[in-house]
Structure formats: structure tokens, C-alpha cells
């Protein structure tokens, strides 16, 4: 008798094996989802050292002796949209922990949750009010004339404005995924914002609802942000580490404070629709934000595949400021991946740490003279570079170890 051309027995055997594997994965996934999970976020210890209205200042507890190279405190300013907990989302991928392990004295602003009484607060209130009061507190507490400042997304825009208005208080400025040029069509968000009726929205809501903004962000790329990620979850439900990190990310995404109405109105009109900041025409608190007054060293980091702040929105600032010490760094990642992906963790914080170390070193010894830096012998400078290269290597080794 002639053998059948279709190997039925082989197909049935593979189906049986696949069914066994599916049952095994389903059982393992069930065990994981029903077991206690470690999904806490922002677990690095800190103290609230300053509070004004809803705004709090976090000071992170040191984990090692202070750095001898980065002696000035670093203030991190997150966006008003979503929460600063992104920088301390996962224990094994924490920007906060990486900074602390480098011996940096770290502060971070928690903008809190605006209520109806905050709807009339403007950009001026946030930059020349809350931010300036916080900077004054840090300067006074640490007895320094200037601090290091790092801004993220909209918080980076605030930091650019602040540094242009108060250059005498900022030693070094780091901007990450920071929109400064809004006249671009690289991202769908910039196209939408050009025609949005922000007056009608704010007059209706008072404050801009965080949930509404979240929905808008999801619509920017619904296939990836609403379908792909949940398909990925189902494919990895039997991986406890993946499940825990997935839940952490969901917690962060849907923890979305509202944005004070007048701040949102001004940001949309003056930035997205008129593009005043990059032209040095933006008015804040009755003063023009002249980017030529931004004279401190500037490190500008952005993501090649950022759908919220595409390269065209972030890479113009270094050519517009008055500083002669500027650097652009484009990482092969997106808006959130720049802070949580394992690959960029090996590049992102080590770059900032090393960059700050080379520019903050003049705080040692005699008081700083304006526009000058103490000269070092070539051997001493080479020795410092070797020490920092070793420190950066240790940070990368820790990152590799956490992944494993």
C-alpha cells in the first residue's frame, strides 16, 4: 500500500507536543499571576526636604561616599505629564540608583497632583516660582553658588527657560528628550498640536486631564501601544520578571496627573503653535527667554525613534544657545526606552556622569573664577580620566549583572 503524502502521524505528534507546552506555560503563568509579585516602583530611599503647595523636593539618601569629581548637587526636573518615578521604575534599571552609585548628591522635583485651585498657574509660576525657590533652597543648604540641572521632556523645556533666565545659578545643564523646536512634522503629536483648540479644551476642563492626554498618546501609535504590548504580555506570562516589570510600567503609564490649565494653554500656544522658544521670543514672567544667555555647558540627549519628541524637535537647541561647550547625543531608542532599556542604561547614565565629572571638577580647591578653570598637569588629567573610565566600567558591569 502506498504511503500517504501528508505525514499525519508527524503532524499529530507535533500537535500533542505543542498542546503539552501550551498547558505547561498556562499552568506556570497561572502560578505566577496568582503568586505575590514584586511590583513596587520608586523604591530607592529618599527624604522630602522641601515642600510648597503640591510640589515636593526629593533628596535621595547616599549609597556611597560623595564623588570627588561631581561636588555640586544635581537637580532633576521631570515633566508635568506623568511622574518622575520613571527614573526609578525597576530596581535593576534605575537612573536614580546609577547616579547614587556614582556618588552624586541627587535631588528631584515631584510636581504632585494639581487640583482645581492650580488651574491658573502659568509657566512663570513653575519656572520662576517653584523651580527657583527649590534651586535657592539647594544652593543655601549646600553652600554653593551654582547647581547642576537636568531636565526631562517638558521638564527639560522648563530647565532651558530657567537657565536662560537665571544663568548665574546653573553650572551645567543636561537636557534629555527635551522639546525645544516645535516647528517639525516628524512626529504626529506636533502635527496635531498645531491645530488643536486649546482655549476650548481648557475653558471646558479647567486643568488638562491626565487620562485624556494618555488616550491621545496611545492614539499616536495604537498598533504598538495598544496591541503589540499586550500580545507581548501574553507571550511572556510565564516569565515572572517580565510580568513584574510589565505591571510596573502599567502603573507608571496610568499614574497621570492633570496639567494646570494655564500652563498647558501657554505651552501649546507659545511653543507648539508659535514656536517662540527656539527663536528666543518666548516671554515668561515679563522677560524674554534669550537662549544666547544660556552660557553654561549643555549636554543634549535625545532618541532616534522618539515618537513624542522626535530628533527634529530636540536637536536644534545646541546651535541656538550662547554656550561654546555643547554636545548632542542621539541614542538608538525611543522616548521611554532611553531610561529603562538595558542597552541605553549602559550608555545614558554613564555618559551624563562622565560629562558632569569633566565639567564640575573646577569646584575643588579655590573658589571658581568666572569663565576660567584651573589647569591640571597632563599626568593628573590622564589619571582622572583613567579613574572615571574604571568607574564607568564598574557601572556597566553592574548593569550586565542585573540583566542576568
MOJOKA-V894014 format. One record per backbone hydrogen bond with DSSP energy under -1.0 kcal/mol. CO is the residue of the C=O (numbers start at 0). NH is the residue of the N-H. E is the energy in kcal/mol with one decimal. If there is no record, write none. Layout:
[[CO;NH;E] [CO;NH;E]]
//
This chain:
[[5;7;-2.2] [6;10;-2.3] [7;11;-2.8] [8;12;-2.1] [9;13;-2.3] [10;14;-2.4] [11;15;-2.3] [12;16;-2.3] [13;17;-2.9] [14;18;-2.4] [15;19;-2.0] [16;20;-2.4] [17;21;-2.8] [18;22;-2.4] [19;23;-2.4] [20;24;-2.8] [21;25;-2.7] [22;26;-2.2] [23;27;-2.3] [24;28;-2.9] [25;29;-2.3] [26;30;-2.4] [27;31;-2.3] [28;32;-2.8] [29;33;-1.8] [36;38;-1.0] [44;60;-1.7] [46;58;-2.8] [49;56;-2.5] [51;54;-2.1] [54;51;-2.7] [55;109;-3.0] [56;48;-2.0] [57;107;-2.2] [58;46;-2.4] [72;147;-2.5] [73;106;-2.9] [74;149;-2.8] [75;108;-2.2] [76;151;-2.4] [82;85;-1.4] [83;86;-1.8] [84;87;-1.8] [85;88;-1.1] [86;95;-2.2] [87;41;-2.2] [89;92;-1.2] [93;97;-2.0] [94;98;-2.2] [95;99;-2.3] [96;100;-2.6] [98;103;-2.0] [99;102;-1.8] [102;66;-2.5] [104;73;-2.8] [105;59;-2.1] [106;75;-2.3] [107;57;-3.2] [109;55;-2.7] [114;117;-2.1] [115;118;-1.4] [117;120;-1.8] [118;261;-2.4] [121;125;-1.5] [122;126;-3.0] [123;127;-1.8] [124;129;-2.2] [125;130;-2.8] [126;131;-1.1] [128;132;-2.4] [129;133;-2.2] [130;134;-2.7] [131;135;-2.5] [132;136;-2.0] [133;137;-2.5] [134;138;-2.8] [135;139;-2.4] [136;140;-2.8] [137;141;-2.3] [138;143;-1.7] [146;170;-3.0] [147;74;-2.7] [148;173;-2.7] [149;76;-3.0] [150;175;-2.3] [151;154;-2.2] [152;155;-1.0] [152;156;-1.5] [153;157;-2.1] [154;158;-1.9] [155;159;-2.3] [156;160;-2.3] [157;161;-2.9] [158;162;-2.8] [159;163;-1.8] [160;164;-1.8] [161;165;-2.7] [165;168;-1.9] [168;146;-2.1] [171;148;-2.8] [172;298;-2.4] [173;150;-2.7] [174;300;-3.2] [175;152;-2.3] [181;183;-1.4] [186;190;-1.2] [187;191;-2.6] [188;192;-2.6] [191;194;-1.7] [195;197;-1.5] [196;200;-1.6] [197;201;-2.6] [198;202;-2.5] [199;203;-1.3] [200;204;-2.6] [201;205;-2.5] [204;206;-1.6] [207;258;-2.2] [208;212;-1.8] [209;213;-2.4] [210;214;-2.1] [211;215;-2.0] [212;216;-2.4] [213;217;-2.2] [214;218;-1.7] [217;220;-1.0] [220;224;-2.9] [221;225;-2.2] [222;227;-2.9] [223;228;-1.1] [226;230;-2.2] [227;231;-2.6] [228;232;-1.5] [229;233;-2.1] [230;234;-1.9] [235;238;-1.9] [238;242;-2.4] [239;243;-2.5] [240;244;-2.2] [241;245;-2.5] [242;246;-2.3] [243;247;-2.1] [244;248;-2.2] [245;249;-2.2] [246;250;-2.5] [247;251;-2.1] [248;252;-2.7] [249;253;-2.1] [251;254;-1.3] [258;207;-2.6] [259;263;-2.3] [260;264;-2.6] [261;265;-2.3] [262;266;-2.5] [263;267;-2.3] [264;268;-2.5] [265;269;-2.7] [266;270;-1.3] [266;271;-1.5] [267;272;-2.3] [268;273;-1.1] [269;275;-2.8] [270;274;-1.3] [275;280;-2.6] [276;279;-2.1] [281;288;-3.2] [283;286;-1.4] [286;283;-2.8] [287;289;-1.4] [289;292;-2.0] [290;293;-1.6] [290;321;-1.5] [292;294;-1.5] [293;322;-1.6] [296;172;-2.6] [297;326;-1.8] [298;174;-2.8] [299;328;-2.7] [300;176;-2.6] [301;330;-2.7] [302;305;-1.2] [309;312;-2.1] [310;313;-1.2] [310;314;-2.5] [312;179;-2.7] [312;180;-2.2] [315;318;-1.2] [316;319;-1.8] [316;320;-1.1] [324;297;-2.5] [326;299;-3.2] [328;301;-2.3] [330;303;-3.1] [330;332;-2.2] [332;304;-2.9] [333;337;-1.1] [335;338;-2.2] [335;339;-1.2] [336;340;-2.1] [340;344;-1.9] [343;346;-1.2] [343;347;-4.4] [346;350;-1.5] [347;351;-1.9] [348;352;-2.8] [349;353;-2.4] [350;354;-2.6] [351;355;-2.7] [352;356;-2.3] [353;357;-1.8] [355;359;-2.2] [359;362;-1.7] [360;363;-1.5] [368;371;-2.1] [376;380;-2.5] [377;381;-2.3] [378;382;-2.1] [379;383;-2.4] [380;384;-2.2] [381;385;-2.2] [382;386;-2.3] [383;387;-2.4] [384;388;-2.4] [385;389;-2.1] [386;390;-2.1] [387;391;-2.8] [388;392;-2.1] [389;393;-2.1] [390;394;-2.0] [391;395;-2.2] [392;396;-2.3] [393;397;-2.4] [394;398;-2.0] [395;399;-2.3] [396;400;-2.5] [397;401;-2.3] [398;402;-1.8] [399;403;-1.7]]
//
